[in-house]
Amino acid sequence: MKKLRTILPSHRFTECQRQKIAELAETGIVVDFDDSRSGSIAYGQGANIGDQGAGVIDLSSSDKARISEIVKKVICDPNVQLFLLRRNDGISRKFRSRHALRVQNELINFVHIVYFFHLRKQIDFLILSSTPHSLRNYVETLIYQELGVAVLIIERTFSPKYHSIRVGLSGGGELLPLGGMSANEGEAYENEVADRLNIASGNYCHAIPDYERRRLEVNGGAVFSALVTARKNRFRLGRTLHAVTMWRELKRFSSQSLPEKYVAFFLQYQPERTSLPEAGIFCNQYEAIQMLRRAVPKDTVVLVREHPSTFSNNCDKIWRWSGFYSEIDAIDGVEICDIESNPFDVIDRAQAVATLTGTVGFEARARGVPVVFFGKQFLPDSPGVHRFQTYDRLEKFLSESCARIGDADLGAFQEALCGASAFVYRAKEHSEFDQNTSSVVDALLEISSSEKARQYIFRLCGSEPKVYRG
């Protein structure tokens, strides 16, 4: 029987979880536990490859050529460059140099460490609890992908109760086929689809995310509270003053009324994996707004609405710099919406809704409004759903779809969601402490129970582990 091999860090798993993982060997999935901090891991939140690393391995000429190719790929990757703009990110916690050449040297050394480790362990696939969203984890995953290792990323769907597994770092990658559900499971999934559509098409008070509801309670029902912000920042004057300044700037350029004809762009909270790396270059949301403005007709306004978490949680000056809102307002044909307006009212009157990767896309589509994703698209392909690829396709979609979608198309959307049951599985509830670790175990068990999933991964990996030797 063919076997697939992956490695997990033993210190992150309970004995019960280890026993479940040990049973996977019978299905052809072999899991080794590595106690050292030099081991690569199939876990997206905490890769630990130490500098002591891999020992001495003689490299052939083909190994050296392969490493050179990977180094070029890593250094030129646009998401790596964007990660480097973040002041608090780096390959090593002890070394976060801002000197360009020293950063390159650090990346080159890291490529060697991961490559050596792969030669020793012969990993076939990685499975990550979410899209890697730190420089270290992203670069490590990128290296393995270039080495031919299958990268599997656990994703939430439109419902937190169901997960899917995407293949590859790209947001446009295929979903791993899991073989479908039983009759009872299928019925429960279809009921969840109907419930989520009903919530999204109803009153906003029932659709407010739990995290935002909690923040509003802390703020006394207000989106922004200077006192709460000061306490959260431990009375660090600079951070609090920046938040106050940005709140005043936003209010100064916001309009209380909605334009007669507009396409709504909903900003996302930053920093977060939903923008970097999942939206790529559009993590600079100013660029997405510019692209949208060029694509919509001249008589249509682009209406921008800020995410409330920017002020109810944390206003980061790297992503919301002084002058951010004034620069958006200065774009011809772009207006800023009041942050305290009802988002469902904004959606209902819009010709279309645009977002990077936000759940507002699902809400808009459920309310019969076309939606554009500038980043990873978590909805199945269906009428009225568009993932940005080129400017020409975006312009064509907006020109064709800016009429109100009929009930027939909404039915097709619900049918498309139900038809995705072969690619989703029920997510078990776990405590927040071990949620990421347990989600990896759950995903491995789902893969092991699906012949289609195992065969799909075998095809990705080939019958033998991918080791590049001369």
LOGU-977211 format. One record per residue (C-alpha): residue in three letters; residue number from 1; x, z, y. Coordinates in Angstrom, 3 decimals. Layout:
BEGIN
SITE   residuo   num       east         up      north
SITE       ALA   NUM          X          Z          Y
...
REM end
This chain:
BEGIN
SITE   residuo   num       east         up      north
SITE       MET     1      0.000      0.000      0.000
SITE       LYS     2      1.220     -0.861      3.466
SITE       LYS     3      1.981      2.117      5.656
SITE       LEU     4      2.027      2.665      9.406
SITE       ARG     5      4.270      5.288     10.959
SITE       THR     6      3.896      7.335     14.096
SITE       ILE     7      5.400     10.606     15.337
SITE       LEU     8      3.701     13.614     16.905
SITE       PRO     9      5.246     16.700     18.511
SITE       SER    10      4.541     19.607     16.169
SITE       HIS    11      4.475     22.236     18.918
SITE       ARG    12      1.312     20.690     20.389
SITE       PHE    13     -0.887     20.956     17.274
SITE       THR    14     -2.637     23.782     15.489
SITE       GLU    15     -2.200     24.328     11.749
SITE       CYS    16     -5.723     23.032     11.145
SITE       GLN    17     -4.954     19.854     13.061
SITE       ARG    18     -1.681     19.423     11.155
SITE       GLN    19     -3.554     19.624      7.849
SITE       LYS    20     -6.045     16.977      8.984
SITE       ILE    21     -3.200     14.718     10.066
SITE       ALA    22     -1.409     15.208      6.717
SITE       GLU    23     -4.467     13.781      4.945
SITE       LEU    24     -4.013     10.476      6.809
SITE       ALA    25     -1.150      9.468      4.479
SITE       GLU    26     -3.741      8.545      1.847
SITE       THR    27     -5.106      5.867      4.209
SITE       GLY    28     -1.702      4.360      4.947
SITE       ILE    29     -1.036      6.183      8.230
SITE       VAL    30      2.104      8.304      7.947
SITE       VAL    31      2.615     10.945     10.634
SITE       ASP    32      5.928     12.755     11.036
SITE       PHE    33      6.272     15.891     13.136
SITE       ASP    34      9.302     16.224     15.368
SITE       ASP    35     10.233     19.712     16.589
SITE       SER    36     13.040     18.549     18.864
SITE       ARG    37     12.492     17.728     22.516
SITE       SER    38     14.252     14.415     21.938
SITE       GLY    39     11.369     12.904     19.997
SITE       SER    40      9.053     10.208     21.180
SITE       ILE    41      5.436     11.174     20.824
SITE       ALA    42      2.098      9.497     20.274
SITE       TYR    43      0.580     11.443     23.131
SITE       GLY    44      0.063     10.222     26.650
SITE       GLN    45      0.411     13.421     28.663
SITE       GLY    46      3.859     14.737     27.843
SITE       ALA    47      6.563     12.453     26.522
SITE       ASN    48      9.744     14.447     25.947
SITE       ILE    49     12.809     12.358     25.261
SITE       GLY    50     15.791     14.482     26.124
SITE       ASP    51     19.099     13.251     27.433
SITE       GLN    52     20.830     14.552     24.310
SITE       GLY    53     18.722     12.041     22.447
SITE       ALA    54     19.630      9.692     19.722
SITE       GLY    55     23.163     10.177     18.514
SITE       VAL    56     25.691      7.370     18.304
SITE       ILE    57     24.460      4.043     16.966
SITE       ASP    58     26.557      0.917     16.895
SITE       LEU    59     24.771     -1.849     18.754
SITE       SER    60     24.908     -5.454     17.625
SITE       SER    61     24.953     -8.334     20.078
SITE       SER    62     21.218     -8.886     19.530
SITE       ASP    63     20.549     -5.204     20.293
SITE       LYS    64     22.464     -5.475     23.554
SITE       ALA    65     20.619     -8.646     24.520
SITE       ARG    66     17.291     -7.014     23.722
SITE       ILE    67     18.115     -3.946     25.800
SITE       SER    68     19.064     -6.184     28.743
SITE       GLU    69     15.705     -7.968     28.492
SITE       ILE    70     13.821     -4.663     28.427
SITE       VAL    71     15.796     -3.305     31.392
SITE       LYS    72     14.808     -6.359     33.446
SITE       LYS    73     11.187     -5.975     32.391
SITE       VAL    74     11.108     -2.280     33.334
SITE       ILE    75     12.838     -2.652     36.696
SITE       CYS    76     10.677     -5.635     37.708
SITE       ASP    77      7.372     -4.166     36.511
SITE       PRO    78      5.122     -3.782     39.590
SITE       ASN    79      3.615     -0.491     38.411
SITE       VAL    80      7.095      1.009     37.999
SITE       GLN    81      7.858      0.085     41.603
SITE       LEU    82      4.593      1.663     42.728
SITE       PHE    83      5.330      4.859     40.782
SITE       LEU    84      8.691      5.070     42.546
SITE       LEU    85      6.891      5.254     45.897
SITE       ARG    86      5.536      8.647     44.884
SITE       ARG    87      7.946     11.264     46.130
SITE       ASN    88      7.287     13.740     43.338
SITE       ASP    89      7.758     11.369     40.392
SITE       GLY    90     10.825     10.463     38.377
SITE       ILE    91     12.222     10.011     34.885
SITE       SER    92     13.822     13.448     34.971
SITE       ARG    93     12.324     16.508     36.619
SITE       LYS    94     15.789     17.575     37.676
SITE       PHE    95     16.694     14.188     39.083
SITE       ARG    96     14.298     12.430     41.449
SITE       SER    97     16.731     10.448     43.538
SITE       ARG    98     15.448      8.248     46.345
SITE       HIS    99     18.615      6.145     46.207
SITE       ALA   100     17.631      2.732     44.798
SITE       LEU   101     20.740      2.131     42.666
SITE       ARG   102     20.717      5.651     41.220
SITE       VAL   103     17.067      5.193     40.288
SITE       GLN   104     17.960      1.948     38.490
SITE       ASN   105     20.766      3.708     36.623
SITE       GLU   106     18.320      6.392     35.539
SITE       LEU   107     15.891      3.751     34.248
SITE       ILE   108     18.677      1.917     32.380
SITE       ASN   109     19.821      5.120     30.670
SITE       PHE   110     16.236      5.904     29.703
SITE       VAL   111     15.815      2.460     28.106
SITE       HIS   112     18.882      3.137     25.946
SITE       ILE   113     17.558      6.551     24.847
SITE       VAL   114     14.143      5.193     23.844
SITE       TYR   115     15.717      2.179     22.100
SITE       PHE   116     18.073      4.379     20.049
SITE       PHE   117     15.202      6.642     19.086
SITE       HIS   118     13.151      3.675     17.937
SITE       LEU   119     16.014      2.412     15.775
SITE       ARG   120     16.210      5.798     14.067
SITE       LYS   121     12.500      6.514     13.627
SITE       GLN   122     11.088      2.995     13.183
SITE       ILE   123      7.800      3.719     14.947
SITE       ASP   124      4.950      1.274     14.303
SITE       PHE   125      2.379      2.407     16.836
SITE       LEU   126      1.736      4.838     19.672
SITE       ILE   127     -1.607      6.414     20.408
SITE       LEU   128     -2.107      7.952     23.842
SITE       SER   129     -4.833     10.287     25.046
SITE       SER   130     -5.139      8.290     28.290
SITE       THR   131     -3.364      5.593     30.245
SITE       PRO   132      0.136      6.944     30.992
SITE       HIS   133      0.105      7.889     34.655
SITE       SER   134      3.521      9.356     35.359
SITE       LEU   135      6.665      7.270     35.760
SITE       ARG   136      8.333      8.725     32.674
SITE       ASN   137      5.377      8.235     30.323
SITE       TYR   138      4.553      4.794     31.697
SITE       VAL   139      8.137      3.527     31.341
SITE       GLU   140      8.442      4.922     27.813
SITE       THR   141      5.197      3.214     26.771
SITE       LEU   142      6.273     -0.035     28.424
SITE       ILE   143      9.580      0.036     26.504
SITE       TYR   144      7.828      0.553     23.173
SITE       GLN   145      5.406     -2.257     23.941
SITE       GLU   146      8.354     -4.577     24.619
SITE       LEU   147      9.845     -3.498     21.281
SITE       GLY   148      6.736     -4.704     19.482
SITE       VAL   149      5.241     -1.275     18.891
SITE       ALA   150      1.436     -1.333     19.021
SITE       VAL   151      0.174      0.742     21.966
SITE       LEU   152     -3.289      2.271     21.537
SITE       ILE   153     -4.914      4.041     24.488
SITE       ILE   154     -7.960      6.281     24.175
SITE       GLU   155    -10.524      5.530     26.881
SITE       ARG   156    -13.784      7.036     28.020
SITE       THR   157    -16.703      4.670     28.086
SITE       PHE   158    -19.693      4.749     30.451
SITE       SER   159    -20.563      8.045     28.722
SITE       PRO   160    -18.183     11.005     28.266
SITE       LYS   161    -19.697     11.451     24.797
SITE       TYR   162    -18.176      8.214     23.509
SITE       HIS   163    -14.617      6.919     23.457
SITE       SER   164    -13.023      3.592     22.676
SITE       ILE   165     -9.421      2.615     21.909
SITE       ARG   166     -7.805     -0.147     23.942
SITE       VAL   167     -4.818     -2.130     22.699
SITE       GLY   168     -1.902     -2.441     25.127
SITE       LEU   169     -1.119     -1.180     28.617
SITE       SER   170     -3.045     -3.948     30.345
SITE       GLY   171     -6.561     -3.071     31.434
SITE       GLY   172     -7.665     -6.447     30.085
SITE       GLY   173     -6.472     -5.693     26.545
SITE       GLU   174     -8.780     -5.920     23.547
SITE       LEU   175    -10.684     -2.964     22.155
SITE       LEU   176     -9.803     -1.780     18.664
SITE       PRO   177    -12.618     -2.680     16.230
SITE       LEU   178    -13.838      0.420     14.402
SITE       GLY   179    -16.283     -1.176     11.999
SITE       GLY   180    -19.633     -0.101     13.399
SITE       MET   181    -21.860      2.950     13.009
SITE       SER   182    -24.323      4.232     10.456
SITE       ALA   183    -28.063      3.857     11.165
SITE       ASN   184    -28.337      7.407     12.545
SITE       GLU   185    -25.167      7.075     14.608
SITE       GLY   186    -26.333      3.737     15.977
SITE       GLU   187    -29.688      5.188     16.987
SITE       ALA   188    -27.986      8.125     18.748
SITE       TYR   189    -25.688      5.711     20.598
SITE       GLU   190    -28.572      3.506     21.747
SITE       ASN   191    -30.422      6.598     22.981
SITE       GLU   192    -27.327      7.607     24.949
SITE       VAL   193    -27.162      4.133     26.513
SITE       ALA   194    -30.808      4.405     27.572
SITE       ASP   195    -30.316      7.940     28.941
SITE       ARG   196    -27.253      6.982     30.983
SITE       LEU   197    -29.012      3.934     32.414
SITE       ASN   198    -32.003      6.075     33.372
SITE       ILE   199    -29.771      8.612     35.145
SITE       ALA   200    -27.836      5.893     36.977
SITE       SER   201    -31.033      4.134     38.060
SITE       GLY   202    -32.735      7.335     39.200
SITE       ASN   203    -32.100      9.885     41.940
SITE       TYR   204    -28.516     10.612     42.971
SITE       CYS   205    -28.983     14.384     42.735
SITE       HIS   206    -29.155     13.972     38.941
SITE       ALA   207    -26.142     11.634     38.811
SITE       ILE   208    -23.597     13.684     40.801
SITE       PRO   209    -20.510     14.187     38.600
SITE       ASP   210    -19.981     17.768     37.441
SITE       TYR   211    -16.551     18.003     39.097
SITE       GLU   212    -17.988     16.941     42.441
SITE       ARG   213    -20.950     19.277     42.094
SITE       ARG   214    -18.553     22.213     41.588
SITE       ARG   215    -16.496     21.246     44.632
SITE       LEU   216    -19.596     20.997     46.786
SITE       GLU   217    -20.593     24.489     45.680
SITE       VAL   218    -17.157     25.839     46.640
SITE       ASN   219    -17.447     24.109     50.038
SITE       GLY   220    -20.890     25.584     50.663
SITE       GLY   221    -22.610     22.232     50.165
SITE       ALA   222    -20.342     20.369     52.615
SITE       VAL   223    -18.005     17.519     51.699
SITE       PHE   224    -15.215     19.084     53.752
SITE       SER   225    -14.397     22.650     54.726
SITE       ALA   226    -11.227     23.335     56.701
SITE       LEU   227    -11.181     26.969     55.553
SITE       VAL   228    -11.522     26.089     51.853
SITE       THR   229     -8.847     23.410     52.268
SITE       ALA   230     -6.503     25.934     53.887
SITE       ARG   231     -7.027     28.387     51.017
SITE       LYS   232     -6.496     25.647     48.442
SITE       ASN   233     -3.229     24.655     50.128
SITE       ARG   234     -2.205     28.331     50.290
SITE       PHE   235     -2.416     28.140     54.061
SITE       ARG   236      0.336     25.507     54.282
SITE       LEU   237     -0.306     24.384     57.818
SITE       GLY   238      0.937     20.803     57.469
SITE       ARG   239     -1.378     19.860     54.600
SITE       THR   240     -4.398     21.474     56.182
SITE       LEU   241     -3.785     19.852     59.580
SITE       HIS   242     -3.440     16.455     57.895
SITE       ALA   243     -6.794     16.890     56.142
SITE       VAL   244     -8.486     17.948     59.387
SITE       THR   245     -6.922     15.028     61.259
SITE       MET   246     -8.038     12.506     58.630
SITE       TRP   247    -11.562     13.945     58.544
SITE       ARG   248    -11.869     13.502     62.295
SITE       GLU   249    -10.442      9.990     62.082
SITE       LEU   250    -12.915      9.048     59.336
SITE       LYS   251    -15.842     10.411     61.347
SITE       ARG   252    -14.676      8.593     64.470
SITE       PHE   253    -14.725      5.188     62.777
SITE       SER   254    -17.773      5.719     60.530
SITE       SER   255    -21.113      4.096     61.196
SITE       GLN   256    -24.330      6.035     60.621
SITE       SER   257    -26.428      2.897     60.001
SITE       LEU   258    -26.069      0.271     57.290
SITE       PRO   259    -25.481     -3.396     58.170
SITE       GLU   260    -28.217     -5.914     57.429
SITE       LYS   261    -26.095     -7.837     54.902
SITE       TYR   262    -23.021     -6.385     53.230
SITE       VAL   263    -20.866     -6.000     50.132
SITE       ALA   264    -19.976     -2.351     49.502
SITE       PHE   265    -16.457     -1.276     48.535
SITE       PHE   266    -16.215      2.270     47.212
SITE       LEU   267    -12.776      3.811     47.731
SITE       GLN   268    -11.379      5.943     44.905
SITE       TYR   269     -9.689      9.316     45.057
SITE       GLN   270     -5.890      9.173     44.908
SITE       PRO   271     -3.485      9.893     43.321
SITE       GLU   272     -5.148      9.349     39.966
SITE       ARG   273     -4.561      7.187     36.892
SITE       THR   274     -7.748      5.238     37.724
SITE       SER   275     -5.850      3.613     40.575
SITE       LEU   276     -2.219      3.828     39.412
SITE       PRO   277     -1.558      2.291     36.969
SITE       GLU   278     -5.057      1.122     35.993
SITE       ALA   279     -5.601     -0.909     39.170
SITE       GLY   280     -2.041     -2.220     39.476
SITE       ILE   281     -1.175     -3.613     42.901
SITE       PHE   282     -4.688     -2.782     44.103
SITE       CYS   283     -3.845      0.919     43.984
SITE       ASN   284     -3.179      0.094     47.633
SITE       GLN   285     -6.898     -0.146     48.292
SITE       TYR   286     -6.289     -1.694     51.694
SITE       GLU   287     -5.178     -4.855     49.816
SITE       ALA   288     -8.393     -4.861     47.753
SITE       ILE   289    -10.459     -4.617     50.953
SITE       GLN   290     -8.533     -7.537     52.465
SITE       MET   291     -9.068     -9.621     49.326
SITE       LEU   292    -12.781     -8.826     49.326
SITE       ARG   293    -13.099     -9.673     53.020
SITE       ARG   294    -11.572    -13.122     52.439
SITE       ALA   295    -13.909    -13.806     49.509
SITE       VAL   296    -17.290    -12.877     51.052
SITE       PRO   297    -19.130    -15.158     53.500
SITE       LYS   298    -18.443    -14.651     57.204
SITE       ASP   299    -21.995    -13.467     57.856
SITE       THR   300    -21.568    -10.664     55.292
SITE       VAL   301    -19.926     -7.358     56.187
SITE       VAL   302    -17.592     -5.488     53.845
SITE       LEU   303    -18.795     -1.884     54.013
SITE       VAL   304    -16.222      0.717     52.922
SITE       ARG   305    -17.270      4.161     51.693
SITE       GLU   306    -14.723      6.931     51.154
SITE       HIS   307    -14.717      8.999     47.968
SITE       PRO   308    -15.888     12.567     48.718
SITE       SER   309    -13.096     14.062     46.556
SITE       THR   310    -10.593     12.893     49.149
SITE       PHE   311    -11.794     15.817     51.270
SITE       SER   312    -13.553     18.098     48.802
SITE       ASN   313    -10.404     18.162     46.654
SITE       ASN   314     -7.178     17.049     48.350
SITE       CYS   315     -6.301     14.562     51.097
SITE       ASP   316     -2.898     13.223     50.043
SITE       LYS   317     -0.916     11.834     52.984
SITE       ILE   318      0.857      9.276     50.775
SITE       TRP   319     -2.457      7.542     50.033
SITE       ARG   320     -4.404      8.518     53.161
SITE       TRP   321     -1.852      8.221     55.905
SITE       SER   322     -2.570      8.854     59.559
SITE       GLY   323     -4.200      5.663     60.818
SITE       PHE   324     -5.577      4.621     57.415
SITE       TYR   325     -9.193      4.436     58.559
SITE       SER   326     -8.370      2.880     61.911
SITE       GLU   327     -6.464      0.093     60.113
SITE       ILE   328     -9.468     -0.576     57.865
SITE       ASP   329    -11.847     -0.594     60.826
SITE       ALA   330     -9.573     -3.048     62.641
SITE       ILE   331    -10.134     -5.724     59.967
SITE       ASP   332    -12.614     -8.271     61.268
SITE       GLY   333    -15.912     -8.019     59.410
SITE       VAL   334    -15.188     -4.613     57.848
SITE       GLU   335    -17.075     -1.409     58.662
SITE       ILE   336    -16.774      2.155     57.366
SITE       CYS   337    -19.802      3.948     55.999
SITE       ASP   338    -20.551      7.620     56.625
SITE       ILE   339    -19.042      9.634     53.757
SITE       GLU   340    -22.088     11.926     53.715
SITE       SER   341    -24.557      9.077     53.155
SITE       ASN   342    -26.397      8.755     49.848
SITE       PRO   343    -24.291      6.411     47.683
SITE       PHE   344    -27.349      5.106     45.824
SITE       ASP   345    -28.886      4.027     49.142
SITE       VAL   346    -25.656      2.155     49.908
SITE       ILE   347    -25.748      0.497     46.467
SITE       ASP   348    -29.416     -0.502     46.603
SITE       ARG   349    -29.100     -2.404     49.900
SITE       ALA   350    -25.797     -4.098     49.011
SITE       GLN   351    -25.394     -7.743     48.013
SITE       ALA   352    -22.709     -6.583     45.567
SITE       VAL   353    -20.552     -3.511     44.880
SITE       ALA   354    -16.771     -3.523     44.434
SITE       THR   355    -14.519     -0.788     43.057
SITE       LEU   356    -11.118     -0.430     41.429
SITE       THR   357    -12.225      1.179     38.162
SITE       GLY   358    -14.902      3.662     39.258
SITE       THR   359    -18.103      4.715     37.521
SITE       VAL   360    -19.935      3.468     40.615
SITE       GLY   361    -19.607      0.069     38.921
SITE       PHE   362    -21.824      1.232     36.064
SITE       GLU   363    -24.267      2.818     38.504
SITE       ALA   364    -24.497     -0.357     40.586
SITE       ARG   365    -25.039     -2.547     37.546
SITE       ALA   366    -27.707     -0.156     36.244
SITE       ARG   367    -29.489     -0.502     39.596
SITE       GLY   368    -29.461     -4.293     39.397
SITE       VAL   369    -26.530     -4.965     41.757
SITE       PRO   370    -23.576     -7.212     40.802
SITE       VAL   371    -20.243     -5.394     40.482
SITE       VAL   372    -16.589     -6.368     40.915
SITE       PHE   373    -13.739     -4.439     39.289
SITE       PHE   374    -10.303     -4.862     40.856
SITE       GLY   375     -8.702     -2.823     38.076
SITE       LYS   376     -9.470     -1.976     34.467
SITE       GLN   377    -13.032     -2.888     33.501
SITE       PHE   378    -14.699     -0.376     31.195
SITE       LEU   379    -18.000     -2.271     30.926
SITE       PRO   380    -18.610     -5.064     28.391
SITE       ASP   381    -18.734     -8.603     29.712
SITE       SER   382    -22.271     -9.426     30.824
SITE       PRO   383    -24.048    -11.196     33.706
SITE       GLY   384    -23.300     -9.509     37.007
SITE       VAL   385    -19.995     -7.909     35.919
SITE       HIS   386    -16.727     -9.417     37.141
SITE       ARG   387    -13.107     -8.328     36.693
SITE       PHE   388    -10.782     -9.718     39.355
SITE       GLN   389     -8.367    -12.336     38.053
SITE       THR   390     -7.978    -14.881     40.829
SITE       TYR   391     -9.275    -15.276     44.361
SITE       ASP   392    -11.163    -18.495     43.505
SITE       ARG   393    -13.060    -16.838     40.639
SITE       LEU   394    -13.926    -13.868     42.839
SITE       GLU   395    -15.258    -16.114     45.592
SITE       LYS   396    -17.321    -18.092     43.077
SITE       PHE   397    -18.754    -14.921     41.492
SITE       LEU   398    -19.800    -13.476     44.841
SITE       SER   399    -21.387    -16.719     45.999
SITE       GLU   400    -23.374    -17.059     42.761
SITE       SER   401    -24.250    -13.425     42.114
SITE       CYS   402    -25.174    -12.004     45.500
SITE       ALA   403    -28.866    -12.501     44.783
SITE       ARG   404    -30.788     -9.576     43.301
SITE       ILE   405    -30.430     -9.504     39.512
SITE       GLY   406    -33.703     -9.712     37.623
SITE       ASP   407    -35.058     -7.471     34.892
SITE       ALA   408    -34.021    -10.001     32.234
SITE       ASP   409    -30.356     -9.645     33.215
SITE       LEU   410    -30.658     -5.846     33.269
SITE       GLY   411    -31.987     -6.079     29.731
SITE       ALA   412    -28.994     -8.229     28.821
SITE       PHE   413    -26.710     -5.548     30.278
SITE       GLN   414    -28.311     -2.834     28.133
SITE       GLU   415    -28.056     -5.118     25.117
SITE       ALA   416    -24.347     -5.698     25.830
SITE       LEU   417    -23.733     -1.932     26.000
SITE       CYS   418    -25.546     -1.398     22.696
SITE       GLY   419    -23.643     -4.325     21.175
SITE       ALA   420    -20.336     -2.553     21.891
SITE       SER   421    -21.104      0.064     19.217
SITE       ALA   422    -18.524     -1.501     16.905
SITE       PHE   423    -15.795     -0.497     19.367
SITE       VAL   424    -16.783      3.094     20.219
SITE       TYR   425    -16.905      6.435     18.433
SITE       ARG   426    -18.481      9.799     19.162
SITE       ALA   427    -16.044     12.087     20.980
SITE       LYS   428    -15.964     15.665     19.743
SITE       GLU   429    -16.114     18.509     22.232
SITE       HIS   430    -12.918     20.511     22.684
SITE       SER   431    -11.710     23.224     25.002
SITE       GLU   432     -9.958     22.008     28.127
SITE       PHE   433     -6.701     23.555     26.875
SITE       ASP   434     -6.295     21.281     23.834
SITE       GLN   435     -8.592     18.424     24.811
SITE       ASN   436     -5.865     15.766     25.048
SITE       THR   437     -4.116     16.843     21.846
SITE       SER   438     -7.366     17.022     19.877
SITE       SER   439     -8.502     13.635     21.146
SITE       VAL   440     -5.387     12.111     19.543
SITE       VAL   441     -6.258     13.759     16.215
SITE       ASP   442     -9.862     12.543     16.460
SITE       ALA   443     -8.746      8.992     17.210
SITE       LEU   444     -6.314      8.986     14.273
SITE       LEU   445     -9.112     10.153     11.964
SITE       GLU   446    -11.412      7.409     13.282
SITE       ILE   447     -8.730      4.783     12.661
SITE       SER   448     -8.050      6.110      9.171
SITE       SER   449    -11.738      5.889      8.244
SITE       SER   450    -12.050      2.271      9.411
SITE       GLU   451    -10.590     -0.488      7.266
SITE       LYS   452    -11.048     -2.939     10.150
SITE       ALA   453     -9.057     -0.733     12.519
SITE       ARG   454     -6.192     -0.272     10.059
SITE       GLN   455     -5.995     -3.978      9.275
SITE       TYR   456     -6.061     -4.804     12.975
SITE       ILE   457     -3.108     -2.487     13.628
SITE       PHE   458     -1.263     -3.915     10.606
SITE       ARG   459     -1.623     -7.365     12.109
SITE       LEU   460     -0.266     -6.092     15.426
SITE       CYS   461      2.705     -4.383     13.815
SITE       GLY   462      3.424     -6.789     10.975
SITE       SER   463      4.062     -5.638      7.424
SITE       GLU   464      7.406     -4.121      8.370
SITE       PRO   465      8.357     -1.816     11.272
SITE       LYS   466      9.681     -3.682     14.294
SITE       VAL   467     13.410     -2.899     14.485
SITE       TYR   468     15.646     -5.281     16.350
SITE       ARG   469     18.970     -5.497     14.520
SITE       GLY   470     21.455     -8.342     14.397
REM end
